[in-house]
Amino acid sequence: MDIKRTILIAALAVVSYSMVLKWNQDYGQAALPTQNVATSTGASDLPEAPLGNNAQASADVPSAPTANAPAPTLAPDAGSKNLIRIKTDVLDLAIDPNGGDVAQLTLPEYPRRQDHPDVPFQLFDNGGERTYLAQSGLVGADGPDSRSTGRPLYSSEQKSYQLADGQNELVVDLKFSSNGVNYIKRFTLDRGEYDLKVSYLIDNQGTTPWSGNLFAQLKRDNSADPSSSTATGTATYLGAALGTPAEPYKKISMKDIDKGNLKETVQGGWVAWLQHYFVTAWIPNHSDNNAMSTRKDSAGNYIIGFTGPTLTAAPGAKVETSAVLYAGPKVQDKLKTLAPGLELTVDYGILWFIAQPIFWLLKHIHMLLGNWGFSIIVLTLMIKLLFFPLSAASYKSMARMRAVAPRLAQLKEQFGDDRQKLSQAMMELYKKEKINPLGGCLPIVVQMPVFLSLYWVLLESVEMRQAPWLLWITDLSIKDPFFILPIIMGATMFIQQRLNPTPPDPMQAKVMKLMPIVFTFFFLWFPAGLVMYWVTNNTLSILQQWYITRGIEAKSKKAAA
């Protein structure tokens, strides 16, 4: 009968494993992007704004303090069919001449999927899978970007630009003229950098003074995060954020924008949109007073941006203003140099004060080893050494409990159903043998903050994205494709449990037997790097516990003899 049951359990386990593998093959990876077709960023798709009776709404453009003069009427769709392509070693973007917005942007150094390295990850997209773009312009009394008339149509000398070998800087100028004023919208990109400078050069050749305000904003729909790779139901933050001198990092979720618009004037600051592993941000001049705001347009798109102070240019004079656009991975060292608090977009949650040192240590270990998988193993060993005194005391307590198990059984027989006397006798025995019945839980409780912090480090740090270890583990940031590590983790939990004394309560004993199965199931979808940490920790704990238990049992036998 036992043999039949064993065969049935084994067969059920094999079938279940095969079904999970098949599910993971069919649904476990993100779909590749579809063909992208840019759509207009002109007036026709913009939200309502306070306009005159016959004005056409263009609320991609924010209101400005002096928005009272009309700008030239332009065809809203004129620029979207002729995107201007710009390519560096790390950025591949497309500019819409109608407004000069960054309508598309991909990251050649970051593939969408590891099995398709030729398909780059796409951040900005205006017409393909989602609406997500970086917009900027000049509003105000004489600004060419107007809510009532739409966006200016820029021209460029070429339709494509590429950073040449040996070239460290690429400058692309878009030009536009109106009412005697010449505008140049200049994009400056550097080799190896994900931040680009967007400048406006205004040359007033007219007969009247010119005034306007720089605005820059990020517009995104409510579509899902394409960079999210978790299947546990725990998703990283997808939404807006801003930084001010008073509050270096403040999240503004889509729900917050749904509730009402934010308006705040600060010196310097930044606005950003966050997703898993990547961030886009506008960083204005740190000495300017900038009006930051959020809103939602009639198409359901969410907008966060800023409007700078009023600029003026007398007849015959020139004026220049600029802002920095960052669109790339969440690399903390780089973000920290761009603006104070921008590095906090690598959000480790409430345990950031533990996660930050863990990441710092893990990064320095990786500098020596060059492999994130082995770095995690070394980190686990160091954490184990740190908690060694605490875990050693706990394992000694459990070993003593295991040694006095026969005497506990005698007490149960002696007192029968008299639970009060049994409890008193057990407590006296524990006190005499210096046993802490809760000591076995202490190492797990103490390590939980470290475990959760490491979870967020592996989940949030772009350095772990598609980082291989060895053999079948080619990406430590996602689940094991064959679920081998979670099964090994469950086996180590079972072995460790066998070294522990059996709980006196029968119900508690049954629950403890189920724990390895329950944890194995949960860990199936955890990042492989995190499961590797737990497997390594369990293995070290088994060796430590076995050594301590063997020593204490040997002393007990010697004392009994």
Secondary structure as UniProt FT lines:
FT   HELIX           2..27
FT   HELIX           43..45
FT   TURN            53..54
FT   TURN            59..60
FT   TURN            65..66
FT   TURN            76..81
FT   STRAND          84..87
FT   STRAND          92..96
FT   TURN            99..100
FT   STRAND          101..113
FT   TURN            114..115
FT   STRAND          116..126
FT   STRAND          131..139
FT   TURN            147..149
FT   STRAND          160..162
FT   TURN            165..166
FT   STRAND          169..178
FT   TURN            179..180
FT   STRAND          181..190
FT   TURN            191..192
FT   STRAND          195..204
FT   STRAND          210..220
FT   TURN            226..227
FT   STRAND          239..243
FT   STRAND          250..252
FT   HELIX           254..259
FT   STRAND          263..267
FT   STRAND          270..274
FT   STRAND          278..283
FT   TURN            286..287
FT   STRAND          289..296
FT   TURN            298..299
FT   STRAND          302..313
FT   TURN            315..316
FT   STRAND          318..329
FT   HELIX           332..338
FT   TURN            340..341
FT   HELIX           342..345
FT   HELIX           349..351
FT   HELIX           352..369
FT   HELIX           372..386
FT   HELIX           388..403
FT   HELIX           405..415
FT   TURN            416..417
FT   HELIX           419..433
FT   TURN            437..438
FT   HELIX           439..441
FT   HELIX           442..460
FT   HELIX           462..464
FT   TURN            465..466
FT   TURN            471..472
FT   TURN            476..477
FT   TURN            481..482
FT   HELIX           484..499
FT   HELIX           506..523
FT   TURN            524..525
FT   HELIX           528..560
//
